[in-house]
Amino acid sequence: MSYSDVALGLILLGLSAYLLFGGADFGAGLWHMVSRRRSDKEVVEHAMGPLWEANHVWLIFVMVMTWTAFPPVFAEIMSAHWVPLSLAALGIVARGSTFVFAKAAPDQRWHAPIFGVSSVLTPYCFGAVATTVATGGTSWLSPAGVYGGVLTTALCAYLAAVYLIWDARRLAPDADVMLRFRGYAILSGIAVGLLALPGAVSFGVHSPLMLVSAVAGLVSLVLVVRRNLLAVRVTGALAVVTVLWGAAEMSGLDLDAAAAHDAVLQVVFVALGVGALILVPSMAWLFVLFQRGAPQQVETR
């Protein structure tokens, strides 16, 4: 295994983390926008509390890793897709700002629409760019780009709904809150299945990981119906991340030719190892502490 292979694996690992954690936050923003009940919105806000902005560290990791490990690839993607990537960055800034301002000035009504729209715009743009790159396309507005944007947004919504079922049962005294997020998970899971499988056939994705994703998705739906709320977090995450890894096999980029010198990659790996010793335990401990919060903290209004 070459250093470039290791670098690619790390980039895919970072993308997976951003999809599973940051993507779930984007999806939570979508459910926050469509929900009409304050109790549902409070569950979303509480669930996003510990890591909602820190999750972007995975995006920064992916960008820096791609820039240092595969400079020509990074330059090509950023120059060819600067419009959707700029929109995604704008969405991240607008989303984070409104989430904070809503706490300081809760009487303002413009926070929620901007927060919700930004939560949809950002994953859509990222998904459109990723699909365009993977399929060898040139425009994020092509059918492949539009498909990738819609699928990525649906994946984020599905993840968020699956995660929020447990939080709703733990935090909300009203059992109907959990039932609503359970319904969201079932509906979005079916939508993802209807989008992902035909798309894989259309784009010629023959990876066995797509079969793993389909099986994990079906198991997740069964677990949601049976109310195995912790186990479904694992199977739901597996269903989503295998879509990413399966689609990654489509890319025809010549990464070996574009890779940086081995000496550069060695320094990068050492720096990443030192940083991971600090970052990963800190984020994991923060999440564990937040999940230990007293149940039924959300009031139904």
N, C-alpha and C positions, 0 to 999 in steps of 0.2 A: 504493500500500500504506500503510495507516494504522499508527500506533504500536501500536494494539491487535493488529493482525495480526503485527507483529514480536514483540510480547510473547508471543503464543500460540505462534509458531514457536519461540521460545527455551524456553518451557515444554515443548513436545513434544521439543525437542532434549535438555533435561535429563532428561525421562522416558526417552528412548531410551538415554542414557548410563547411567542407573540400572538399566535393564533389562538392558543388555548386560554391565555390569560387576558391579553389585551383585546383579543377578539370577543371574548365573553363580556368585557366591559362595553364594547361598542354595541353588542347585541342587547345588553341591559339598557343602554340608552334608547334603543328602538322600542323596547317594551315600556320604558318610562314615557315615551312619547304617545304610544297608542293607548295606554291605560287611562281610564277616566276616574279611577278611585284613588284617593290619597293614600290609603293603606298599602296599595300595590307600589306606588311611587316611593313610599318610605322604605319598603323592603329593598327596592332597587338601590336607593341612596345609601342605605346601611351596608348592603353587600359590596358596594363599590368602594367603601371607605378606606380599607387598609392599603390597597395597592393600585388604586385606579389610575394614578399618574405615574407611579413607579414602573408600571408595566411597559412603558415606552423605552425602558432601558434595553429591552430585547430588540426593539427596532434599531436603536442606536448601535447595538452590538452587530446586528446584521449589516448595517450600512458601513461601519468601520471595517468589519471583517472582509466584506466584498471589496472595499476600496483598497485595502492593503494587500489582500491575497490575489485578487483578480482585477487590477487597475483598468485594463482595456474594457472589460465587461461592465464595470461600474460606470465608466465614462460613456459607454454606448447607451446604457439604460437611462442614465440621468439626462443625457442630451436628447435622446429620442422621445422620452416620456416626461419631460419637465412640466408639462401642463397638468396631467392628472396627479403627478407626485406633489406639485405645488398646491393643488386643491386639497389633497390629503393632509398636507402639513397645515394648511389653513383650517381644515376641519378639526385637527388635533388641538390647535391653539384656541379656536372658538369654543370647542367643547369643554376644554379645561377651564377657560375663563368663565363661561356661564355657570359651570358647576360650582365654582367658588363664589361668584357674585350672587347666585341664588341663595346662598347661606347668609350673606351679608345684607341683602335687600330682597327678602322673600315676597314682598308685595308687588314686585315688577313682573309683568306677564310675558315679557319678551325672552326671558331666560329659557323657558321650557322648549319653545319651538326651535331656537337656535341649537340648543343642546341635542334635541332629537334629530334634526336634519344633519348636523355634523356627525352624529353617531352612525348615520347611514352613508353619508357622502364618503367618509374616510375609508371604511372597508371596501366600499364599491370601487373606489379608485385604485386601491392597492390590488384588489382582485383582478380588475381589468388589466392592469399593467402586468401582473404575474402571468396571467393567461396568455396575453399577447407575446410575452417573452418565451413562454414555454412552447407555444405553437409556431414560433418563428414569424409571427405577424409584424406589421409595421404600425398599426393604429389601434389605440385603446377604444376607439369608437366602432371598430369592426364587429361583426357578429360574435366572433370569439371573445373579444374584449368585453362586450356587453354581457355575454353569458357568464364569463368569469366574475364580473362585478356582481351580478345578481346572485350567483352561487355563493360567493364569499360572504355577502351580506346575509344570506339565508343560513349559512353555517354559523355565523356569529350569533344570529338570533336563536338558533337551536341550542348552541352551547349555553347561552345565557339563561334560557328557559330551564334547561336541565339543571344547571347550578342553583337557580333561584327557587326551585321547588323545596329543597332542604332548608334554605334560608327562610322561606316563608313559613314553613312548619315550625322552625325554631324561634322565629321572631314575632310572628303575627298571632295575636290571640284569636283572630277570626279564621276558622278553617277554610272559609271560601277563598281566601287569598292563595293558599296552597293549591286548591283545586283549579283556580284560574291559571296559575303558572304550569300546572300539570297539563292543562288543556293546550296552553301555548307550546309546550314541549312536544306533545303528540302532533299537533298541526304542523309545526315547523319541521319536525322530523320527517313527516310524510312529504312535505314540500322539498326538502333536501334530497330525499331518495328519488323523487320524480325528476329532479334536475340533474343529479350527479350521474346516475347510471346511463341515461340516454346520451348525456354529454360525453361520457367516457367512450361510448361506442362510436359516436360521431367523430371524435378527434383521434380515434385509434389508440386509446390507452389500453394496453394489454397487460398491465402490471397485475400480479396476483393480489397486490395490496388493495385494489379496488374491490375484490371479492371479500377481503377481510373487512373493509369498510362497510359493505352491504350487510354482512353477517352481524357485525357489531351494532349497526343501526337497528336491525330487526330485534336483536337482543335488548337494546336500549328501550325500544317501544314496549316490549313485554315487561321490562323492569319498571317502567313508568306506570303502566297499568296496574302492576302488582305492588306498587309503592315501595320498591326497594331503592330508596332515594339516595343512598350513599354509593351503592354498587353502580347505579346508572351514571354517576359522574365519571366513573372509570370507562365504562363501555361507550358512553357518549363522546368522551374525549378521544378514545381510540378510533371511533367512526370518523371523526373529523380530521384527525392528524394523518390518517392513512390516505385520505383524499389528497392532501398536500404532498406526501411522499410518493404516491403513485403518479401524480401529475408531474413531479419533478423529473421523472424518467423520460418525459417527452422532450425535454430541452435538447436542442442540437448544438449548444454552445461548445466550442472547442476550449474547454477550461484548462487543459494541460498546456496548451500553447499560450494562454493568457495569464497563467499563474506567475506570481512573483518568484524571485530567486529563493532557493531553499533556505539560505541564510536569513533572509527577511522573515520567512514563515516561521523559522525556529524561534526568533525573537518574539514574534507575535504570539506563539503558543505559550511561551514562558510568561509573558505579560497577562495573557488570558487566565492562565492557571492561578497566578497570584491574585488577580482581581476576583476570580470565582470563589476563592477561599473566604473573601469578605462579603461579596454580594449575595451569593446563593443562600448561605445560612441566615443572613440578616433578613432577607425577604421571606424565607420560610418561617422564621420565628415570628415575624410580624403577622403573618397570616394565621399561624396557630394561635397566637394571643388573641387576635380579633375574633376567631371562631369560638373561643372560650367565653365570649361575652354572655351575660345572663340572658336567658330566653325571654320571649314576650316583651321586648323593649319597644316594639312598634305599636302605637295606638291607632285604633281604627276610628276614622272620622267620617 
